[in-house]
Amino acid sequence: MTQIPAADVELTVYPDDCDAAGTVSHGAFLKLFERARWEQLGRGPGVDVFTREALWPAVRRSVLDFHAPVRVGETLRFQQALTHLGRTSFTLRQTARRMTDDTALATAEFLFVCIDHHGQPQQVPEAVGRFYSARPSSEPIDRITVNGVSLAIETRGSGLPIVFLHGFPLDRTIWRHQLDTLSGYRRIGYDFRGMGQSDAPDLGYSMAMYADDLAALLDALGEDRVVLCGLSMGGYVAFEFLRRHRSRVRGLILMGTRAEADSAEGRKARDGLVAKVRDSGAIAAAEAMLPRFFTSTVPGDIIEAVRAMILRAPVPGIIGALTAMRDRADSSQMLATLVGVPTLVVVGQEDIVTPPGISELMAAAIPEARLVEIPGSGHLPCIEQPVPTTRAILKFLQSLR
Ligand code: MLT
C-alpha cells in the first residue's frame, strides 16, 4: 500500500535553538526544517531511504523566508509539500507554523539532488517520489506532464467535461465544492504551472503558455471540447484559450473576472508586487490579496485556508503569474464575437476586486450571456458561497444538454 506522508511534524523550540535575543536563529531554523524532513521520512519509507541505495540528498539551493519571530518553548508544526520531482532532483516546500494560533512563521524551499559517493547525480529513489507524491484518498491527485512541466490534476466523474481554472495566487482546491458535488459531469481541476502542487519553473510564464498547457492537458485526457469555468486570472486564461483554441470550448463560465487588459497603473502595481514577492516571498502576495478577497462576514477558517494556500505557492510561480497578467492582451473586442459559445457570467455581489458592474457590462457585451450575482460573496464565490455558486454552474451545465 502507498504510504501517505504523515501530514505534519511537531517540534518544540529549545534554548539551544535560540540566539542571545531568545529567538530562533537562522541556522537553527535550517536545522529544525531538516529535523522535520527526517522525522517525516522516518514515519514513512525510513531515514535510511537514501543510504539503502548508496545515495545522499544534497541540498543544491535553499530559500528561507521569515515571517515572525519564534521563541523558546513554542511548539511548531512543520508542513512538507513536494513541488517538483525530476529524475535526479526534487524540491520540497516547508512551512513552519505556531501550534497555538497557526500563524505561519517561516517558509522554506529546498532543492535536492541525489548524488552517489562520487558526487554524481543519480535517480531519486522511487520510494521517496512515491512517498511525497502520495495524497490522502480524499484528494485524488494525479500528475500529467505537459510542455515539459508536471501539473497536479484531479478528475472526478464522467459526462460533459468541465475544467475549472483557478485565480491568483491560488490553486485548484478553491473548487473543492464544485469538484466534489457536480456529479453527472466530468470535473477537471488542475494547478497552473507555478501554482499549488504543479511544477514551478523559473521562467516560461505567459497567458499563451497557460492556454497551451491547458490544450495539452486536454489532449492528454482525451477531451476534445470542454466547458471552461475560470475565476479571475482563470478567466484571463479562458480568454487566451478562446483566442488560440476556440473550437474546443463547448461553454464558458466567467467568474469574478474582466476582459480588459491591465491599465498603466495596474501594470505598475504588478511590478510593485513582483518586487515585494522577490523580497519577502509568498507572504507579500497574501498580504496584498487576502484583505480584498472576502466580505466582512466570511468565517475565519476560510480566510486561514486561503492564506495557507497562498503561502504554499512557489515564488517563481507567483512572479510568473504577475508578469503574465501584466502583459495579457485585451479581450474586450472578443466579447461580441462569442456567438455560439454559451456563456454564464458569475460575480460576488460584494466583490471589490472585480466589482459587479464589470460583470454586468461583460455579460451585456456577450451575445446571449446570462449573469448571476451571488449575494454574500466577495471575489471568490466558489469558496465563500459554494452552494449557490455550484447551483448556478449546474443550472448552466444542464442548459447545455
Ligand atoms: C485573481 O483573483 O486571479 C486576481 O485578482 C486577478 C488579478 O489580479 O487581476
Boltz pocket constraint, residues with backbone or C-beta under 6 A from the ligand:
constraints:
  - pocket:
      binder: B
      contacts: [[A, 166], [A, 167], [A, 168], [A, 169], [A, 231], [A, 232], [A, 233], [A, 234], [A, 256], [A, 325], [A, 353], [A, 379]]
      max_distance: 6.0
